[in-house]
Amino acid sequence: MTAVVQVAEHGTFVAAAKVLGMSTSAISKAIARLEQDLKVKLFHRTTRSVSLTPEGERYVLGIKPLLIEIDALTAEIRDHRATPKGLLRISAPDAFARNVLAPVLNQFRSRYPDIQIDLSLEDRDVDLAGEQLDVAIRTGGLPDNATLVARKLYSDPLITCAAQGYLDTHGTPKNPQDLQQHNCLPFRNLRTGRTVPWLFANDERMVPAGQPTINDIEAVCQIAVSGAGIAQLPGHLAARFISTGQLQEILRLFRPPDVPVSAIYLNRRFVSPRIRSFIDFMLTIDLPAVDG
């Protein structure tokens, strides 16, 4: 089963053999035996290429999560009394990874030196099983998916803010309706292509209208710091600039409910010690705080 997946991912028997530390003939014989047992062809074979048959595609799609489960069970039994170790693949949003996760990774590595980290900065829907990811950190509402577990790590406020220079020049809004008279910096979600609405208390929301529109929330923050307009930012990003006086929170009384930040992993009976240790570690880390 592992041979089938490796050949499918690497495209050749030779490459799969190198990954598994086996001979090419052993890989070929193993897959041939499996095909004989299943009574289907899993691969189209030519002298130049190997490709999955429709039955092979279905088999690989179904077998990947099972192999991950087997690996997790093996690690659980083998490492039950041992120090967590192995490769930990994490996906996290750009701003969160830079402002929260990156500063504490060395602390995590010091505590668990046998865990190797592969961190991807991205804010999109990921296929944990298909992409062989261990943990995804995501903010806001999460999909209802029986194959996933979401462990809440933090609650992060949404902060509406601007540079003092902008407020001195254009005035300070007293309520969300006043924002219509200001340059509100829109953040366009890279995944959906849509402008993210601003949220306020009592389920009030508005679509910010201003310039420029940007698809990177950290760039939105920097433009707000420059005095070009008003922004609504996650608290973990705004905290540092508010603490230094580069940004001022406005509309404090109209803050919406905090946004949950969660760690997502596959719903399986046996959770790898390295995944469990990472999530437990993250629960000990505080988000950068916004006063007030």
Helices and strands as residue ranges (DSSP letters): H 2-10, H 13-20, H 24-38, E 43-45, E 50-52, H 54-78, E 86-92, H 94-96, I 97-101, H 102-111, E 115-121, E 135-139, E 148-156, E 158-162, H 164-170, G 176-181, E 198-199, G 201-203, E 205-206, H 217-225, E 231-234, H 235-243, E 248-249, G 252-254, E 259-266, H 273-282
